[in-house]
Amino acid sequence: MKDPINLDASKQQELIIEEEKVIQNGLQYRIKDFGYLRIYFKKDGSVSIDTSQIKSTSESNILKALNLSVYTIDKSGWEEIKETIKMYSGQVFSVGKAEVAKVTGLTLIYDGNLLEILQLSSKVPKDILRKLEKNSQLPTDTLRILEFLRNVDEERALNITRKLCGCDEKAPDRALQRWLLAQKVVDPKYILPAVGSDEAGKGDLFGPIVVAAVYVGIKQYSELSKLGIRDSKSISDKRILQLAQDIRRVCPYAIRVIEPTNLKKGEMNRQLEEAHLECISQMIKQTNSLIAVFDDFGSKHLATAFTEPKIFGFKNGERNLAVACASVVARAEFLGYLQNLSERYNLSIPTGSGEKANKAARTFIDKFGKEEFRKIAKVNFSNARKLLSN
């Protein structure tokens, strides 16, 4: 069902536009009793609002009165709206990747995905508003919203996300999360911003299990989206180590290492739950996130650990960018641990639990003995028990 678009500015404080003109890289409005409001269009398609020429006592009132909305619209609908605006002596021009259409009291910016509406007056021709109502709808794709928000400053992002969620959150990430929770999204790919958690080493004979949690918000998404991050199991170890450096530079993260000697038979899921919860809780405390997502390993209690924030568990949770980042960070930490073991014992310690790992285990036991082997291997694995029983 299509959500109705609401462009009625008459219920807000009316702004009386005394003069409107095109300036270099933007528009300028002289608003009665307020001063000058300027809107600048950047070459990358982003927009900034300059209130520096507004009376300092009126700046917050201007931002409240500015009817700012974000919607989706297809290209045919956009073409129809542009033609209608031209009929009313409006202007249409391109700025970098975006197109701008304006008529007195109304400015529209379209980037091919999202339509941003800046409405300063209720006196916009009704025919234009009807065309907008006909062709526009509220966005449902979080990734498209994130792509859009990464090109605007934090103040603008907060205004946009507040409009989306209809709330007074003080941070754009939390406002977007409020909106996201209301959408009841079922595909982990679209649950962002979020804390994501995953583990590495669970299926490897040597080394610990490493759990990591990573936070991806609007700011982090802007830098990470171009790196091609996905589940660590589908990336080479060399690339994982490179990506992990980038993720740690960009994102808040937490790591918990469960040493092989601390792994208890029959209690691995409980230990994993505790490690995930510890990392997620640390990230929630640090970032104030309302949402966490984990790659579900069969946990019975993790998803119900909090009422708010909300924790979601998904099979194939690595479709979520935050979980994929956690997967990479955990794997990189695990690989570093094995590298340290290799250097300590002057023996190549491999990943996995196949024949290569079995061969390394036999060599290790021959050189260092079974008790030393117990310190670095998961002795609850069937191949480890077999080696230790010989």
Disulfide bonds with the S-S distance in Angstrom:
Cys165-Cys167 1.93
